[in-house]
Amino acid sequence: MNRIRDRLGDQMTRAQALRLRSLSHEAYQPRQFDEKLTQAEASRRIEALENEIALADSF
């Protein structure tokens, strides 16, 4: 299955990986980072973590 993702170029970008790794550590959720995510999965996790961090910062 990973080979299919590689051929389709669907793996998350380097920029997404860096952002997701940073956000997952900032939110104390390192398990949210996974090197094998697709671009779409990474985008969803990034958005969720950004929203979670913004909510925590609002208190």
C-alpha positions as CSV (number, residue, x, y, z in Angstrom):
1,M,0.0,0.0,0.0
2,N,2.8,2.4,0.8
3,R,4.2,1.8,-2.7
4,I,1.0,2.9,-4.2
5,R,1.1,6.2,-2.2
6,D,4.7,6.7,-3.3
7,R,3.8,6.3,-7.0
8,L,0.9,8.6,-6.7
9,G,2.9,11.3,-5.0
10,D,0.3,11.4,-2.3
11,Q,2.6,11.4,0.7
12,M,2.6,14.5,2.8
13,T,5.0,17.2,1.8
14,R,8.2,18.0,3.7
15,A,6.6,21.3,4.8
16,Q,3.5,19.4,6.1
17,A,5.8,17.0,8.0
18,L,7.7,19.8,9.6
19,R,4.5,21.7,10.6
20,L,2.8,18.5,11.9
21,R,5.8,17.5,13.9
22,S,6.0,20.9,15.5
23,L,2.3,21.2,16.3
24,S,2.1,17.6,17.7
25,H,4.8,18.4,20.1
26,E,3.3,21.8,21.0
27,A,0.0,20.1,21.7
28,Y,1.7,17.4,23.7
29,Q,0.4,14.8,21.3
30,P,3.5,13.4,19.6
31,R,1.5,10.4,18.3
32,Q,-0.4,12.6,15.9
33,F,2.8,12.7,13.8
34,D,3.2,9.8,11.4
35,E,5.7,9.8,8.5
36,K,3.4,7.8,6.3
37,L,0.4,10.1,6.2
38,T,-1.0,11.3,2.9
39,Q,-1.3,15.0,2.1
40,A,-5.0,15.0,2.9
41,E,-4.5,13.2,6.2
42,A,-1.7,15.5,7.2
43,S,-3.8,18.6,6.3
44,R,-6.7,17.3,8.5
45,R,-4.3,16.6,11.5
46,I,-2.6,20.0,11.1
47,E,-5.9,21.8,11.0
48,A,-7.2,19.9,14.1
49,L,-4.1,20.6,16.1
50,E,-4.1,24.3,15.1
51,N,-7.7,24.6,16.3
52,E,-6.9,22.7,19.5
53,I,-3.9,24.9,20.3
54,A,-5.9,28.1,19.5
55,L,-8.7,26.9,21.8
56,A,-6.2,26.2,24.6
57,D,-4.5,29.6,24.1
58,S,-7.9,31.4,24.4
59,F,-8.3,30.5,28.1
